[in-house]
Amino acid sequence: MSGHDGGAVPPGPDRRGPDARSTDLPAGGGVPAWLAATIQHCANCGGLLDLRLLPTEERPRLVCVDCGFIAYVNPRLVVTTLPVTERGEVILLRRGFEPGRGSWAQPGGFLEVDETPTEGAVRETLEEVGLDVVTGDIVGLYARLEAAVVVLAYEARIVGGELRTSPEALAVQACGPDDIPWSEIAFRTTWFALVDWLARRHPGVRPPELSTGR
């Protein structure tokens, strides 16, 4: 699972913003600057793209300076699982890549164009931690506007495979509801997914409040 994270932490009991935003970044700002810098050429004619506010559009768009083609940029979908053992523990991995290398997150990654969200989540879980899973309830849908991603988290039942590390997972751990490494969680979206999972399956366990430094 990749992307950018950061910014101010929204108010609230677990500090999530409207629609589970991971920061208080408002809508309407157009393509993030870091993403616009990676999309430089027009898919229609090969000309250069320029970020402009057009009279026909409600937010800045990448526009070809030669042919006027508008390059619409949509968020990417990250599909993830919270694999749960027979003992009710949740499987987390210590990330092997940036962002968040060395911190803990759930298995997951970008959805491929030729698969469904459940297929992608199952594939990513097998690739990263070696487990065959069957997806169950959707735990939540979380927006990271600053990263141009939407994160979908499924609860998942383990049906096979063998828990292992991989290039994406420096370590793997089965965490009981009282053993989640909150101080080392990689992303706010992971934090929110774990909070929502606990509320569903272990309502008596109270997670710590997300600090303003995360």
N, C-alpha and C positions, 0 to 999 in steps of 0.2 A: 504494500500500500504506500503510495507516494503522494507528493504534493507539497504545498507550503502551508505554514501555520503561523499564527502570531496575532498581534494587535491587542487592543484593550479587551478586558474580560467583562461581559455583560453583567448586570445586577441579577439578583434572584438567588433562591436557596442553593442551586447548584451552578449558578452563574452562566446559564445559557440564555441566549437572546431569543427573539421571536422566531418561530419555526426551527428551533434548535440550532440557531446560528452559533458558531464557535467564537465569534467576536461580535462587537456592536457595529460592524461595518454595514452601512445602509445599502439598500438596493438602489439602482439607477446610475451607478458610477461608470458603467460600461466595462470594457475588457480591462482586467488588471494590467498595470504597466509591465510587470514581469512576463505576462503571457503575450501581450501585444508585441513585445520585443522579439519573441520567437516566431512570429508569423509575419514575414516581411514581404512576401511576393503573392501576387494575385493568381488564383487558380484558373481564372478565365483567360488572361493574356500574358501573365508573367511580370507585369509591371509592379512597381513598388506600392505598398499599402501605407496609408496615412490615417492616423486616428483623428476623426473629425465629428463634429456635431452637425448633422444635416437637418434642414428644416422639416424633412419628412420623417425624421426619427426622434424618439423620445430620450435617447441616450447616445453617447459617443459610439461611433462604429468605425471599423477598419475599412477604408475606402480606397480603391485603386485610383492612383493619380492619373492614369492613362485612359482607362475605359469606364471608370465610375462604378465598377462592380463592388458590391458590398459583401465583405467577408463576415458573415455572422458566426460568432463564436459561442458555442453552447457548453455547459458544464459537462464534465465526464462523470460517469457513475462508477463508484468504488463499491464492490460487493464483498461482504465480510460475513464471517460466522463467529458465534460464541459456542464452540463445541463443548458439550456437557458430558461428563463421565457418569457412570452408573452411581457413583457416590455423590453426585450433585456438584462436582467441581467444574470450574470453567478453565479451558485451555487457553493460555496466553503465550506469546512468543516475544523474545527479545530481538528487536529488529536488527537486521544485518546491513541495511542500507539507509542512507539519508533520504528524507529527513527523519529525525528521531532515532538514528542508529544507537543501539545500546539501551534503548528504552522499551517498555512493554506495550504491546498492542494485541489485538485479535488478528487471526489469519484473514487475509483478504487482498484484493488488488483490483485493477481496472477490468471492467467487463469488456470482453471481446465482441466485435460486431456480429459474429456468427453464433452467439450463444444467448440463452436466457439468463436472467439474474440468478436463478437458483443453480443453473449449470455452472456459471462463472464462480459462484461462491464455493460450490463443491470442488471444482477444479483447483482453485487457489488454496483451499485448505489441504488438499492432498499434496500439492506441490510444495507448500511451505512447511507443513508439520507431519506429513505422512499418514494422515487419518482419512479414512473414507467416512463421509457423513451424509446424513439425510437432513435437509433443512426442514425446520418446523415453523413456529410463529415468527413473524417479523417483530424484532425487539424495538426497532425505531428507524427513522430516516433522519439524517443529520446533515445540515448544510455548512459547508466551509467556503464562504464566498471569496475569501482571500486566496483560496487555493483553486478556485473554479471547479470544485468537486461536490458531489452529493454522495453521502455514505449510507449504504443500506446494510443493516445488521440483522442477520437471522440467528435465532437460537437453533442449534443443530444437535442431532443425536449421532453418536459415534457407532458405526456399524462394522468397522473393520480397519485394517491398516495397522501400523505400528508408529507410535509417537517418536519423532526423531527431529534432529536439527537439520538445517539446510543453509545455503548461502543467504536466504532471506531471514532465517531464524538462527541467531547465534546460540540461543537457549530456548527451551520450552518448559512450561511448568503448568501443572494442574493445581489450580488455586481454589481452596475452599472459600466460602463467603466472607470469612474473617481473615483471609490470607492474601487478598488482592494487594499488589504492591503500588498503592495509590501514589506514593511520592515519586515513582519512576514511570508513570504512564506517559506514553509518547504524545498523544493527541487528545484534545478536548472531546473530539467525537468518540474516541474510545472511552473516555471518562463517562460521557453521557450514556453510552450504550450499556456500560457496566452498572451505572446507577439505575437505569430503567430495568435491566435484567434482575438486579437485586430486589427492586420494588415488586416485581412480578413473582419471583420464586422464593425470595428470602426477605419478606417485608419487615421482619424484626431486626434486620441488620442495617445499621445506619452508616452510610459512607461519610467520610470527612468532607468538609466543604472545600470546593475547589479554590485554591489560593489565587490571588490576583497576579502572582508571578508566572502562572502557567498559561 
